[in-house]
């Protein structure tokens, strides 16, 4: 493997790469750029344009989301959504592979982090030159986004129900 001492088994923990063959994983890695972020630095910022995803090689990050409704000065402006460790097969920013839009959350390095960056253009070139692998990657991205949408729908129902109970009772 280039750019990292991690083997194919490490990358196979990453949902996006689970069905890829070793040579296909190498093809993806060949399109990435190594990036290092010291503890405390922002890797991506919510609301800024995004054109790449990141694969964690080492470290730990925190993902936060800006709250749109701040009730008073004591209300936190951001909410910690999740903490992720590289050993868990972590990647983020994957929506930028499909469309170049603004980032939906902020990702901050909690420890020194080593990442691999795959940008939108390189991803498109990869799937154009390797259509079978491209179908695998796009299918996994579609499944992932479908899961996110399903969870969001469930959260909206819960919030709507809680609001209805609160206002009615």
N, C-alpha and C positions, 0 to 999 in steps of 0.2 A: 504494500500500500504506500502511496506517496503522501507526503505532507503530514503524516502522523504515524506513530508507532502502533496505532490501534489496528486490530485485524477485522476481517469481515464479520466475525461473530459480534463484535462491538456495534458495528453499523446495522447489523440485522435486528438489534433490539429497537432500532428506530422504525416506527410503524411504516413510514414512507418507503423504507428499503426492504421490508420483510420478505418480499417475494423476488427480489433481485438476485441474480447469480453473482458470484464473486467478481467476475469480469465486468459486470454491469455496475456494481458498486464502485469499482476502480474507475470506470468511465465518468461517473458522477463526481468522484473525488478529484479527478483530473481537472474538472471545471471549477473547482473551489479555490478560494484564496484563504490562507491562514490569517487569523486576526487574534490579537491579544488585547484584553481589557483589564485594567487593574481594578481591585476591589473598590466599590463606591462609584464607578463610572457608569454612565448611561450608555447602553448598547443601542437601543432604539427608543425614540420618544413618541408617545401618543400624539397624533395630529400632524406629525411631520410626514413628508412623502417617503414611501418605501419602495425599494426595487430589488430587495434581496431577502433571502432567508438565512438563518444561522443554524449550524449543527454544533452542539456543545461537545467538545473533546474532554475538557476538564473544567471544574469549578462549579459554582452554584449561583443562580440568579433569582431575582424576585420580580414578579410581574404585577404591576399596579394599573389600575384603571381610574381615570378622573371621574369624580362624582359630578353629575350634571345638576343636582339639586343640593345646594349648600344652605342649610336652614339658619345657621348663625355662625359667629366667629369661632365657636368651639367645635363645629362640625368639621371632621377631617375632609380635606379637598381630594384626597386620593384614597383608594381602598386597595389593600393588598389582596390580590386574587389568588396567588399561588407562589410557592417556592419550588424550584426545580434543580436537580443535581444531574450532572453529565452522565453519571453511571446508570441513570434511568432511561437512557436513550432519548435525549431531549433535543428538540429543534423548535424554532419559533420564527415567525415572520413568513410562514409558508403561503399566506394569502397573496403576498407580493410576487410569487411565482406566476400567479394567474392574472393578476391585474396590478397596475402600478397606481396605488391609491394611498391615502394617508394611513399611518399606523393606527391600530385599534387599541394599543396599550403601550405602556412604558416598560422596558426591561432593563433592570439595573444589576450590575455584577455585585454579588455579596462577598465573593472571594475573587482572587485573580482568576480570570477565565481564558481558556484557549478555545477558539471557535474556528469553524470553517464557514466561509461565506459563499453562497451560491446566488449569483444575481439573475435577474429576470431574463436578460438577453442570453446568457449562457445556458439557462434552463431551456429556453425555446430552441436554441441550436442543438442541444442535447437530444430533445425529443424529435426534432426534425431529422437528425442523422441516425437515430436509433428508434424507429417507430414502435417496435415491440416493447422495448424498455419504456418508451414514452407512454404507451397505453397502461402499463403497470403503475407508473408513477402517477399519471392522471387519475386512474381509478382509485388509488389510495388517497389522493388529495380530495376527490369527490366524496369518498366515504368519510373522511375526516370532517369535511365541511358539513356533510349531512348530519353527523353526530353533534357537531356544534349547534346546528340549527335546531335539531330535536331538543337538545338541552335548553336552548334559549326559549323555545316554545313552552317547555315545561315550567321554566322559571317565570315566564310571563303569566301563565295560568295561576301559579302560586301567588305571585304578587297581586294580580287582579283579585283573587279570592280573598287575600289578606286585607286589601283595601276595601273591598265590598263589606267584609265583616266589620272592619274598623268603622266605616261610615254608617253602617246599618245598626250597629249594636252599641 
